[in-house]
Amino acid sequence: MTRSRKPKRKAESYTTGTKGLNRVRLFAQQRDGKLYLEYKDEGGGKRRIALEATDFTQGKAKANELAAALLKHEGPQSDVLTLKALFDNYEREVTPTKSEPTREHDKRARKLFEGCWGPTAAVKNLDRRDWDRFIAQRRSGALRPRRSAKTKDKQEAGVGDRAIEQDLRFLMAVCHWAETVRVRGRPMLERNPFKGFPIPAEVNPRRPGLTDEEFQQLTDAAKGLGPDVSLFLTLAHETGHRRMAIALLRWSDIDLEHGLVTWVRNSETSGPRPYAASVSC
């Protein structure tokens, strides 16, 4: 005859706050019934606080108080800001304000840096050797975003300096932001450890071009869309300027008598236009 075991009593628990932001879990130890609060600090590490109170209702009140403090960045925090915590804060507060393509790049670049240095790396301890290692791994192809099976073979080679520059400038923007944000009266990041490090720049960036046959096909198609489209295409082809530079042209920039177009350096649509270069068209 087999004896039936009594089901174990499920430990009581309570969760409040938002995951990844200010989540706090209250639970009781089965051994002694002591209450604990569990949460993640500003450094991304999991922390646990033992409560003196044994009443679960009082524990829930303490959990709610801690969640409210974490939401205001006023809760207990670790002195070590990890790479993961740095990116978590930036993604939560800054990335949503960007365009969709830029948000996607932020997410890809974040994974690259965490893949190179590790998400738990202390930001303040990163140095020139880490910076150079990231650049070397990106150039060699050892560090690259995850791709589907169809594009996996195309990612074996490394990337050029232009792609590396974009990744590093994103990192610098994140660190600069963290220097300006205060947590409990002090900057989230006391000092940008990468300040002054050289950023690779593409000397002769490769830009896609059109063959004569492809341009003729575009010209023929543009004629059916109206004279403005055809003129726009001709200006882009003959001058080599980008579409935004062409779109911002004014009649005052056009000299029909001498066949000149004055191109302005800044892209503002109003205000002073301090620099111009005249090009024949």
N, C-alpha and C positions, 0 to 999 in steps of 0.2 A: 504494500500500500504506500503510495507516494504522498508525501505531505505537500500541501499547497503553501506556497510562500506568500506572505503578505506583501502587497505592492508597496514599493517605497514611496514615501511622501514626497511629492514634488516640491522642490525649494521655491519659495515665493520670490517673485522678482517684479521689477517695475522699470520701464524705460521711458525716457522723456527726451525732447530735443530732436534735432534733425541729423540724420546720418551724414558724416563727413563735415559737419559744422559744429554742433554743440551737443551731440548725443551723450547722454548719461544713463548708466544702468545701475539700478539698486538691486542688490540681492543679499540673501542671508546664507551664511555657511551652515551646512547641515550638521556639522559637528557640534558647534556651540551656539548656533542661532545668531551669531554676531552679524551686524549689518555692514555692508561695504558699498562704496560708490566707485564705479569704474568709468573712465572717460579717456579721451586722447588730449594731450596737452598741445601747445602751440608748436612744439617740435615734432609732432606726429607720433610720439611714443605713448603707449598705453600705460595709464597710471591708475592706482587704486588707493582709496582713502577708507580707513576704518572709522566707523561712527561710534560715538559713545552711546548714543540712543539705541535701544533694542525694540522700540515701538515702530512698527512698519509705517504707520501714518506719519510719524515724525520724520522717518527716513525719506518718504516721498517728498515731504516739504524741503528737505535738504537737497534732494536730487533736483528739484525744480529751481532752487536758488542757484545751484552750481551751473545748471544749463543756461540760466539767464546771464550769469557772470561770463560764461564762455562765449556767449553770443556777442557780448560787448568787449571781448578780449580782456576781461578783467579776472579770469580764473587763474588758478595756480598754473604756472608754466615752467617748462624746462629751459635751462640756459642754452641748450644746444638746438639751433635751428637746422633741421635736416633739409636735404634737397627736396624730398617729397612734401614736407610741410610748406616750404617756400612756394613750390608750384601749386599746391592745393589752394593756398591763400590767393595767389595771383589769378588762377583759373576761376575762382569763385567771385572775385571782386572786379577784375579788369577784363579778362577774356570775353565775357558776354557782351561787352560794349563794342567789340570789333566786328568786322564783316565776316561772313561765313568762311571764305577762303583763308582769311587770316586766323580765324579760330582753329581751323583744321591744321594749319601750319604750327600753331602754338602746341597743339596736342602731339603732333609728330615730333617736334623738336624736344619737347619735354621727355618723351620716351627715349630719345637718343641720348640725352644727358644722363638720365637715370640708368640706361643700359651701360653707359661708359663708367660712371662713377659710383653707381648704386644709390637707391632711393634713401638709404639711411645715412649717407655721407653728411658730415657736418659741413655746412657751407663755408663757415669761417676758416676751416682747415684746408680748403682746396687752394692749390697754388699753380705756378707756371707749368709744372710738370703735368698736372692734370689737364690744363688748357692745351698743351702741346700734344698730349696723348689723344685727346678728342679729335684734334685736327688731323693727326696721322691716321687714326682709325677711319675717319670719314673719307680721307683721300684714298686709302687702300681698299675700301669697300668692306672692311671688317665690321664696321658699324653702319647700319642702314635700316630704314623703316621696314616693317614687315609688309610683304607683298603677297598677292595671290599667286597660285601656282602658274598662271599664265604669264605673269611678269617677273617671276623669280629669276629666270636666267638673265634678264636684262639688268638686274641689279648686282651682278657679280662684281662689276668694275666700280671703282670709287667715283666720287663726285668731284666737280671742280670747285674752285675757290669761291665762286658766286654763291653756291648752295651753302658752303661752310660759313660764309660771311652772314648770310641770312639767319642761320642757326645761332651764331654767336651774338649777333645784334639783338636777337630775341632774349637771350640769356642776360645780356647787359641791361636791357630794358626792365626785366624782372628784378634784377638786383637793385637797380636805381629806384624802382618803385618801393622795394622793401626798405630802402634807406629813408624814405620819406614818410613811411607809415609807422605810427607809434603804438606800441602795445604796453599797457600798464606804465605809461610815462616815458618809455624809451623806444628807440627805433627797433623795428623788427629785425633789421640787419644793421649792425653797428658800422660795418665797413664793407664796401664791395671788394672782394678778394681778387677780382679780375681787372680792376681799374688800371689802365695804362698798358695792358697786354696788347700786342699787335694782332690785328684782325686781317686775315688774308683778303685780298681784293683781286678780282679778275682784271688782268691788264687789257686783254682783247676779248671781251665777251662775245660768244658766238650768237648771232641773231639770224633767225630763219629768213631766207629770201625766196623770191619767186623767179621761176624761169620765164623767158619771153613768152612761151606758149601759155603758161598759167596766167600771166598778166593780161594777155590778149583775151583769154576767156573771161576774166573778171571785167575787163573793159566792155566787152560785148554785153555782159549781164547787167552792168551798171547803166548802160544806155537805156535799158528798159525800165529802170527805176527812177529816172528823172535826171535833169541836168546837174542838180546839186550833188547827187551821189557820184556822178561821173567826174565832176570837178574835184570833189574830195579825194577820189582815188588818184587822179592825175597829180594833185599836189603832193600826196604821200609818196608816190612813186618817183617823181622828179626831184623832190627836195630831201627825201629821207627822214622827214620829221614824223613824230608820233601823232596819233589821231587826236590826243588832247591838245597838243600844241596847235594843230590845225583848227580844231573846234574853237579855240580861244582867240583866233585872229579877229581883228577889227578892220573896218574899212580904212582907218587911219594908218594901218600897217601895210596897205597895198599902194604901190606906186605904179599905176598902169602905164604912165608915160615913159618911164625908164625900165619897166619890166622887173621891178624889185619887190620882194616881200621882206618886211622887217620882223624878225623873230625875237620875241622877248624872253629873257631867261626865266623870270619868275612866272608861275602859273596862276597868279591871282587874277580874278576877273575884274577887279576894281582896284583903285589906289594907284600909287606911284609905280612907274615902270622904268626903273633906273638903268637897265642895260638892254641893248638891242644889237642884233647882228643882221646886216642886210645881205640877202642872197638873191641872185638872179633866178628867175623862173621862166 
